[in-house]
């Protein structure tokens, strides 16, 4: 599956637009990670516990989007984007989305 942030696939022509492909995941923090992150926050620097959680979440959302596009019969996803939103205290949604297309 070709995935690009561009509205076009370089060197290829977009045929049919099949719809929006999307994948999301909602993740919650947990006490152990919060405790370690709080200690790290006292001394400064990257809070790797949250960086790792967000990276895993982005990968899961991306994979779900690609699966969704495949179910639509797509060859590619154009205009790909990530967005993040807070669902409730301590949780975040990562949404990966783009336009599923069939290439000529």
Backbone as a printed PyTorch tensor [residue, N CA C, xyz], in Angstrom:
tensor([[[  0.8610,  -1.1770,   0.0000],
         [  0.0000,   0.0000,   0.0000],
         [  0.9010,   1.2320,   0.0000]],

        [[  0.6780,   2.1060,  -0.9670],
         [  1.3920,   3.3810,  -1.0230],
         [  0.6390,   4.3750,  -0.1480]],

        [[  1.3610,   5.0510,   0.7350],
         [  0.7590,   6.0720,   1.5990],
         [  1.5870,   7.3370,   1.4680]],

        [[  0.9090,   8.4400,   1.1390],
         [  1.6100,   9.7080,   0.9640],
         [  0.7980,  10.8560,   1.5480]],

        [[  1.5040,  11.8660,   2.0200],
         [  0.8300,  13.0620,   2.5300],
         [  0.4140,  13.9800,   1.3870]],

        [[  0.9680,  13.7400,   0.2270],
         [  0.6540,  14.5210,  -0.9670],
         [ -0.7140,  14.1120,  -1.5170]],

        [[ -1.3820,  15.0070,  -2.2350],
         [ -2.6610,  14.6270,  -2.8540],
         [ -2.4770,  13.7610,  -4.1020]],

        [[ -1.2340,  13.5270,  -4.4940],
         [ -0.9280,  12.7170,  -5.6750],
         [  0.1450,  11.6990,  -5.3330]],

        [[  0.2390,  10.6550,  -6.1490],
         [  1.3160,   9.6830,  -6.0330],
         [  2.2940,   9.9920,  -7.1600]],

        [[  3.5180,  10.4030,  -6.8370],
         [  4.4820,  10.7490,  -7.8810],
         [  4.6520,   9.6210,  -8.9020]],

        [[  4.5340,   9.9820, -10.1720],
         [  4.7170,   9.0280, -11.2520],
         [  3.5250,   8.1250, -11.5140]],

        [[  2.4400,   8.3250, -10.7980],
         [  1.2430,   7.5030, -10.9780],
         [  0.0340,   8.4020, -11.1310]],

        [[ -0.9980,   7.8720, -11.7640],
         [ -2.2320,   8.6320, -11.9410],
         [ -3.3290,   8.0230, -11.0690]],

        [[ -4.0290,   8.8860, -10.3550],
         [ -5.1340,   8.4300,  -9.5180],
         [ -6.3290,   8.1410, -10.4120]],

        [[ -6.8990,   6.9640, -10.2610],
         [ -8.0960,   6.5910, -11.0110],
         [ -9.3330,   6.9050, -10.1970]],

        [[ -9.8110,   5.9220,  -9.4730],
         [-11.0280,   6.0900,  -8.6710],
         [-10.7070,   6.5210,  -7.2470]],

        [[-11.5260,   7.4210,  -6.7390],
         [-11.4780,   7.7880,  -5.3260],
         [-12.4960,   6.9030,  -4.6200]],

        [[-12.0290,   6.1240,  -3.6480],
         [-12.8710,   5.1180,  -3.0110],
         [-13.4830,   5.5800,  -1.6900]],

        [[-12.9790,   6.6570,  -1.1430],
         [-13.5190,   7.1670,   0.1200],
         [-12.4330,   7.4300,   1.1370]],

        [[-12.8590,   7.7090,   2.3390],
         [-11.9210,   8.0020,   3.4190],
         [-11.5060,   6.6960,   4.0880]],

        [[-10.1950,   6.5270,   4.2340],
         [ -9.6590,   5.4060,   5.0010],
         [ -9.2610,   5.9650,   6.3600]],

        [[ -9.6280,   5.2620,   7.3990],
         [ -9.2890,   5.7650,   8.7270],
         [ -8.9850,   4.6240,   9.6810]],

        [[ -8.1850,   4.9630,  10.6600],
         [ -7.8710,   4.0390,  11.7390],
         [ -7.6310,   4.8510,  12.9910]],

        [[ -8.1790,   4.3970,  14.0890],
         [ -7.9600,   5.1410,  15.3200],
         [ -7.6910,   4.2020,  16.4800]],

        [[ -7.1690,   4.7790,  17.5340],
         [ -6.9440,   4.0520,  18.7790],
         [ -7.0640,   5.0580,  19.9090]],

        [[ -7.6440,   4.6240,  21.0040],
         [ -7.7310,   5.4510,  22.2080],
         [ -6.8950,   4.7540,  23.2710]],

        [[ -5.9440,   5.4820,  23.8090],
         [ -5.0640,   4.9300,  24.8320],
         [ -5.2110,   5.7150,  26.1230]],

        [[ -5.0930,   5.0050,  27.2360],
         [ -5.1470,   5.6310,  28.5560],
         [ -3.7960,   5.4820,  29.2460]],

        [[ -3.4670,   6.4730,  30.0350],
         [ -2.2670,   6.3870,  30.8630],
         [ -2.5540,   5.4110,  31.9950]],

        [[ -1.5010,   4.9170,  32.6320],
         [ -1.7130,   4.0950,  33.8180],
         [ -0.7510,   4.5270,  34.9150]],

        [[ -1.0780,   4.1640,  36.1350],
         [ -0.3830,   4.6930,  37.3060],
         [  1.1280,   4.5120,  37.2490]],

        [[  1.5930,   3.3190,  36.9260],
         [  3.0390,   3.0620,  36.9050],
         [  3.7730,   4.0010,  35.9680]],

        [[  3.2250,   4.1630,  34.7800],
         [  3.8510,   5.0530,  33.8000],
         [  3.7680,   6.5050,  34.2700]],

        [[  2.6340,   6.8940,  34.8500],
         [  2.4820,   8.2600,  35.3610],
         [  3.4800,   8.5580,  36.4700]],

        [[  3.7050,   7.5960,  37.3430],
         [  4.6350,   7.7910,  38.4500],
         [  6.0450,   8.0470,  37.9300]],

        [[  6.5100,   7.1930,  37.0100],
         [  7.8530,   7.3500,  36.4390],
         [  7.9460,   8.6560,  35.6550]],

        [[  6.9080,   8.9750,  34.8830],
         [  6.9060,  10.2210,  34.1090],
         [  6.9470,  11.4300,  35.0380]],

        [[  6.2400,  11.3600,  36.1610],
         [  6.2630,  12.4580,  37.1230],
         [  7.6450,  12.6760,  37.6940]],

        [[  8.3450,  11.5950,  37.9940],
         [  9.7210,  11.7220,  38.4800],
         [ 10.6220,  12.3290,  37.4120]],

        [[ 10.4560,  11.8770,  36.1750],
         [ 11.2770,  12.3970,  35.0800],
         [ 10.9830,  13.8810,  34.8600]],

        [[  9.7440,  14.2720,  35.0540],
         [  9.3480,  15.6640,  34.8800],
         [ 10.0540,  16.5720,  35.8890]],

        [[ 10.3510,  16.0500,  37.0660],
         [ 11.0480,  16.8360,  38.0900],
         [ 12.4600,  17.2110,  37.6640]],

        [[ 13.1270,  16.3210,  36.9460],
         [ 14.5140,  16.5770,  36.5460],
         [ 14.6260,  17.1180,  35.1260]],

        [[ 13.5370,  17.1120,  34.3850],
         [ 13.5460,  17.6420,  33.0180],
         [ 13.9240,  16.5870,  31.9980]],

        [[ 13.7910,  16.9440,  30.7410],
         [ 14.1240,  16.0420,  29.6530],
         [ 12.8930,  15.3820,  29.0600]],

        [[ 13.1380,  14.5360,  28.0900],
         [ 12.0480,  13.8430,  27.4040],
         [ 11.3660,  12.8580,  28.3440]],

        [[ 10.0720,  12.8010,  28.2660],
         [  9.2990,  11.8240,  29.0340],
         [  9.1000,  10.6180,  28.1140]],

        [[ 10.0960,   9.7420,  28.1130],
         [ 10.1200,   8.6330,  27.1490],
         [  8.9380,   7.6880,  27.3090]],

        [[  8.4120,   7.5710,  28.5220],
         [  7.2610,   6.6900,  28.7390],
         [  6.0820,   7.1220,  27.8690]],

        [[  5.8490,   8.4200,  27.7770],
         [  4.7500,   8.9180,  26.9550],
         [  5.1220,   8.9410,  25.4760]],

        [[  6.3780,   9.2270,  25.1730],
         [  6.8110,   9.1960,  23.7700],
         [  6.6060,   7.8080,  23.1790]],

        [[  6.9790,   6.7890,  23.9410],
         [  6.8170,   5.4070,  23.4730],
         [  5.3420,   5.0410,  23.3250]],

        [[  4.5160,   5.4620,  24.2790],
         [  3.0820,   5.1870,  24.2140],
         [  2.4640,   5.8310,  22.9750]],

        [[  2.8350,   7.0740,  22.6940],
         [  2.2950,   7.7600,  21.5170],
         [  2.7950,   7.1320,  20.2220]],

        [[  4.0640,   6.7210,  20.1870],
         [  4.5940,   6.0750,  18.9810],
         [  3.8550,   4.7670,  18.7020]],

        [[  3.6360,   3.9590,  19.7290],
         [  2.8900,   2.7070,  19.5610],
         [  1.4620,   2.9850,  19.0930]],

        [[  0.8740,   4.0330,  19.6270],
         [ -0.4980,   4.3940,  19.2510],
         [ -0.5680,   4.8560,  17.8030]],

        [[  0.4070,   5.6660,  17.3730],
         [  0.4330,   6.1140,  15.9700],
         [  0.5720,   4.9300,  15.0270]],

        [[  1.4620,   3.9910,  15.3720],
         [  1.6500,   2.8090,  14.5260],
         [  0.3660,   1.9910,  14.4260]],

        [[ -0.3270,   1.8140,  15.5400],
         [ -1.5740,   1.0430,  15.5330],
         [ -2.6390,   1.7400,  14.6920]],

        [[ -2.7810,   3.0560,  14.8530],
         [ -3.7710,   3.8100,  14.0690],
         [ -3.4290,   3.7460,  12.5830]],

        [[ -2.1430,   3.8840,  12.2500],
         [ -1.7010,   3.8190,  10.8550],
         [ -2.0330,   2.4480,  10.2610]],

        [[ -1.6960,   1.3860,  10.9780],
         [ -1.9710,   0.0260,  10.4900],
         [ -3.4660,  -0.1990,  10.2710]],

        [[ -4.2830,   0.3180,  11.1610],
         [ -5.7340,   0.1760,  11.0140],
         [ -6.2480,   0.9450,   9.8020]],

        [[ -5.6560,   2.1120,   9.5380],
         [ -6.0440,   2.8910,   8.3600],
         [ -5.7030,   2.1180,   7.0820]],

        [[ -4.5030,   1.5460,   7.0320],
         [ -4.0810,   0.7770,   5.8560],
         [ -5.0090,  -0.4260,   5.6520]],

        [[ -5.3860,  -1.0930,   6.7230],
         [ -6.3280,  -2.2120,   6.6310],
         [ -7.6720,  -1.7430,   6.0930]],

        [[ -8.1470,  -0.6010,   6.5880],
         [ -9.4180,  -0.0410,   6.1230],
         [ -9.3540,   0.2640,   4.6280]],

        [[ -8.2520,   0.8520,   4.1810],
         [ -8.0900,   1.1660,   2.7550],
         [ -8.0640,  -0.1170,   1.9260]],

        [[ -7.3840,  -1.1320,   2.4200],
         [ -7.3590,  -2.4180,   1.7270],
         [ -8.7500,  -3.0150,   1.5970]],

        [[ -9.5480,  -2.8820,   2.6370],
         [-10.9290,  -3.3780,   2.5900],
         [-11.7740,  -2.6280,   1.5670]],

        [[-11.3890,  -1.3850,   1.2830],
         [-12.0820,  -0.5980,   0.2560],
         [-11.5850,  -0.9310,  -1.1520]],

        [[-10.5070,  -1.7170,  -1.2530],
         [ -9.9330,  -2.0710,  -2.5500],
         [ -8.9140,  -1.0750,  -3.0550]],

        [[ -8.3380,  -0.2850,  -2.1630],
         [ -7.4020,   0.7740,  -2.5580],
         [ -6.0070,   0.2350,  -2.8540]],

        [[ -5.3180,   0.9490,  -3.7510],
         [ -3.9000,   0.7180,  -4.0290],
         [ -3.0350,   1.6910,  -3.2410]],

        [[ -3.6440,   2.8250,  -2.8600],
         [ -2.8740,   3.8910,  -2.2190],
         [ -3.7780,   4.7320,  -1.3260]],

        [[ -3.1340,   5.4610,  -0.4330],
         [ -3.8080,   6.4590,   0.3980],
         [ -3.0910,   7.7740,   0.1530]],

        [[ -3.8440,   8.7750,  -0.2820],
         [ -3.2690,  10.1050,  -0.5100],
         [ -3.8060,  11.0690,   0.5470]],

        [[ -3.1320,  12.1880,   0.6820],
         [ -3.5150,  13.2250,   1.6550],
         [ -3.6050,  12.6590,   3.0730]],

        [[ -2.6550,  11.7970,   3.4040],
         [ -2.6070,  11.1480,   4.7150],
         [ -2.2930,  12.1540,   5.8180]],

        [[ -2.9680,  12.0030,   6.9720],
         [ -2.7470,  12.8740,   8.1300],
         [ -2.9410,  12.0900,   9.4310]],

        [[ -2.3360,  12.6050,  10.4910],
         [ -2.5910,  12.1630,  11.8610],
         [ -3.2560,  13.3040,  12.6000]],

        [[ -4.1150,  12.9910,  13.5290],
         [ -4.6490,  13.9930,  14.4460],
         [ -4.7780,  13.3430,  15.8210]],

        [[ -4.6900,  14.1700,  16.8330],
         [ -4.7790,  13.7000,  18.2110],
         [ -5.8180,  14.5170,  18.9530]],

        [[ -6.6020,  13.8570,  19.7840],
         [ -7.5600,  14.5890,  20.6130],
         [ -7.6700,  13.9130,  21.9760]],

        [[ -8.0300,  14.7050,  22.9640],
         [ -8.2480,  14.1850,  24.3070],
         [ -9.7060,  13.7500,  24.4120]],

        [[ -9.9190,  12.5180,  24.8180],
         [-11.2730,  11.9890,  24.9610],
         [-11.8040,  12.3050,  26.3570]],

        [[-10.9840,  12.0430,  27.3570],
         [-11.2980,  12.3670,  28.7470],
         [ -9.9750,  12.4560,  29.4910]],

        [[-10.0090,  12.8490,  30.7270],
         [ -8.7870,  12.9890,  31.5190],
         [ -7.9510,  11.7100,  31.4490]],

        [[ -6.7250,  11.8380,  30.9920],
         [ -5.8180,  10.7000,  30.9580],
         [ -5.9100,   9.8190,  29.7350]],

        [[ -6.7570,  10.1640,  28.7580],
         [ -6.8510,   9.3660,  27.5350],
         [ -6.6640,  10.2490,  26.3110]],

        [[ -6.1630,   9.6450,  25.2680],
         [ -5.9800,  10.3670,  24.0130],
         [ -6.3640,   9.4610,  22.8580]],

        [[ -6.9640,  10.0570,  21.8360],
         [ -7.2710,   9.3420,  20.6050],
         [ -6.2650,   9.7760,  19.5560]],

        [[ -5.7120,   8.8010,  18.8610],
         [ -4.8730,   9.0510,  17.7000],
         [ -5.6810,   8.5810,  16.5010]],

        [[ -5.8730,   9.4630,  15.5340],
         [ -6.6180,   9.1380,  14.3220],
         [ -5.6990,   9.3110,  13.1220]],

        [[ -5.5950,   8.2710,  12.3150],
         [ -4.8790,   8.3300,  11.0440],
         [ -5.9430,   8.2920,   9.9530]],

        [[ -5.8360,   9.2020,   8.9860],
         [ -6.8510,   9.2190,   7.9340],
         [ -6.2590,   9.7370,   6.6280]],

        [[ -6.9220,   9.3890,   5.5460],
         [ -6.5180,   9.8300,   4.2220],
         [ -7.5580,   9.3800,   3.2110]],

        [[ -7.3060,   9.7090,   1.9610],
         [ -8.2240,   9.3470,   0.8860],
         [ -7.7500,   8.0550,   0.2290]],

        [[ -8.5940,   7.0400,   0.2580],
         [ -8.2810,   5.7590,  -0.3700],
         [ -8.5450,   5.8770,  -1.8670]],

        [[ -7.5530,   5.4980,  -2.6730],
         [ -7.6880,   5.6200,  -4.1280],
         [ -7.2370,   4.3450,  -4.8240]],

        [[ -7.7410,   4.1780,  -6.0320],
         [ -7.3100,   3.1170,  -6.9380],
         [ -6.4590,   3.7940,  -8.0000]],

        [[ -5.2530,   3.3100,  -8.1940],
         [ -4.3580,   3.9020,  -9.1840],
         [ -4.5990,   3.2970, -10.5600]],

        [[ -4.3120,   4.1020, -11.6080],
         [ -4.4250,   3.5990, -12.9870],
         [ -3.1630,   2.8610, -13.3540]]])
